[in-house]
Amino acid sequence: MPHSLRTHGVLLRRLTEHLDGAVERWYARAGLDYRPRFTPIVRALLERGPLSLRALSDHIGVSHSAVSQTVTQMGARGWVAPGPGRDGRERIIALTAFAMERLPLLERCWAETETASRTLDADIGQPLADVLIRALDALECRPFADRLSEASAQSSGDSL
């Protein structure tokens, strides 16, 4: 691969395209109109019951905006439905009967995905999730913006 294509962003996008693309095709082959990005929301709702968008965002660790967009896509496909919250501004998201009917098939797809993931882990010699978690933990301790500032200061010092 040319050096210019080996940046973290390009590599992560290619990895996501490989994984999510294959899994999304697997869902379609199983007869599900379902995207991999729906899974954290479905699992959160199965575990905790109906939740507000904010609670979903906090629980799965992605932005409120990302959760809102994903919930909109899920609602259009019949997987979730909004309900009223404690006040007029809050929406409570719940799985639909449609989702619950498809849960056994979805769980089978998840199990097959987990098995396939273990073969990838074996091929690379370590669990990919562990590598990603370590990278995220390192960025929590020292954000990439700080690392960029340090690199800039270092390169400015080098030129003196």
C-alpha positions in Angstrom: 0.0 0.0 0.0 1.4 3.4 -0.9 2.6 5.5 2.1 0.0 8.2 1.5 -2.8 5.6 2.0 -1.4 4.4 5.4 -2.8 7.2 7.6 -4.9 6.2 10.6 -8.0 7.8 9.1 -7.7 5.9 5.8 -6.9 2.6 7.5 -9.8 2.9 10.0 -12.2 3.8 7.2 -11.0 0.9 5.1 -11.3 -1.5 8.1 -14.9 -0.2 8.9 -15.9 -0.6 5.2 -14.6 -4.2 5.2 -16.3 -5.2 8.4 -19.5 -3.2 8.2 -20.0 -3.9 4.5 -19.6 -7.6 4.9 -21.9 -7.7 8.0 -24.5 -5.6 6.3 -24.5 -7.9 3.3 -24.8 -10.9 5.7 -27.9 -9.3 7.3 -29.4 -8.7 3.9 -28.7 -12.4 3.0 -30.6 -13.4 6.1 -33.5 -11.3 5.0 -33.0 -8.4 7.5 -33.1 -4.7 6.5 -30.6 -3.9 9.2 -27.3 -2.1 9.5 -24.4 -2.9 11.9 -24.7 0.6 13.4 -28.1 -0.4 14.8 -26.7 -3.1 17.0 -25.5 -1.0 20.0 -28.9 0.7 20.2 -30.8 -2.6 19.9 -28.6 -4.2 22.6 -29.0 -1.2 24.9 -32.8 -1.3 24.5 -32.8 -5.0 25.2 -30.7 -4.6 28.3 -32.3 -1.5 29.7 -35.7 -1.1 28.1 -37.0 2.0 26.5 -34.6 5.0 26.8 -34.3 8.6 25.9 -32.0 9.6 23.1 -29.7 11.2 25.7 -29.6 8.0 27.8 -28.9 5.9 24.7 -26.1 8.3 23.8 -24.6 8.1 27.2 -25.0 4.3 27.4 -23.3 3.5 24.1 -20.8 6.3 24.1 -21.6 8.1 20.9 -22.9 11.6 20.3 -26.5 12.5 20.7 -26.6 13.6 17.0 -25.3 10.2 15.9 -27.8 8.3 18.0 -30.6 10.6 16.7 -29.6 9.9 13.1 -29.4 6.2 13.7 -32.7 6.0 15.5 -34.3 7.9 12.6 -32.9 5.2 10.2 -34.1 2.5 12.5 -37.6 4.0 12.8 -37.9 4.2 9.0 -37.2 0.4 8.8 -39.6 -0.4 11.7 -37.0 -1.4 14.3 -37.8 1.3 16.9 -40.6 3.7 17.7 -40.5 7.0 19.7 -42.9 7.6 22.6 -43.5 10.5 24.8 -41.1 11.3 27.6 -41.5 13.0 31.0 -41.9 16.3 29.2 -42.8 17.4 25.7 -39.1 17.7 24.6 -38.0 14.2 25.5 -38.5 11.2 23.2 -38.4 7.7 24.6 -37.2 5.1 22.1 -38.4 1.5 22.3 -38.0 -1.6 20.2 -41.1 -2.4 18.1 -43.0 -5.7 17.9 -41.4 -6.0 14.4 -37.9 -5.9 16.0 -38.8 -8.4 18.7 -40.2 -10.8 16.0 -36.8 -10.7 14.2 -34.7 -10.9 17.3 -34.0 -14.7 17.1 -32.7 -14.2 13.5 -30.7 -11.1 14.5 -29.2 -13.0 17.5 -28.1 -15.8 15.1 -26.5 -13.2 12.8 -24.7 -11.7 15.8 -23.4 -15.1 16.9 -22.1 -15.8 13.4 -20.5 -12.4 13.3 -18.8 -13.1 16.6 -17.5 -16.4 15.3 -16.1 -14.7 12.2 -14.5 -12.0 14.3 -12.7 -14.7 16.3 -11.1 -16.0 13.1 -10.0 -12.4 12.2 -8.5 -12.1 15.8 -6.6 -15.4 15.2 -5.3 -14.3 11.9 -3.9 -11.0 13.3 -2.6 -12.7 16.5 -4.7 -10.7 19.0 -8.2 -9.5 19.5 -8.9 -6.5 17.3 -11.2 -5.1 19.9 -8.4 -5.1 22.5 -6.2 -3.0 20.1 -9.0 -0.6 19.5 -9.8 -0.3 23.2 -6.2 0.4 24.0 -6.1 3.1 21.4 -9.2 4.7 22.7 -7.9 4.5 26.3 -4.6 6.1 25.3 -6.6 8.9 23.6 -8.7 9.4 26.7 -5.5 9.9 28.7 -3.8 12.1 26.1 -6.1 13.3 23.3 -4.8 13.4 19.8 -5.2 17.2 19.7 -2.6 17.3 22.6 -0.4 15.0 20.6 -0.7 17.3 17.6 0.2 20.3 19.7 3.3 18.5 21.1 4.4 17.5 17.6 4.0 21.1 16.4 6.0 22.4 19.4 8.7 19.7 18.8 8.9 20.5 15.1 9.1 24.2 15.8 11.9 23.5 18.3 13.7 21.3 15.8 13.9 24.2 13.2 15.6 26.6 15.6 
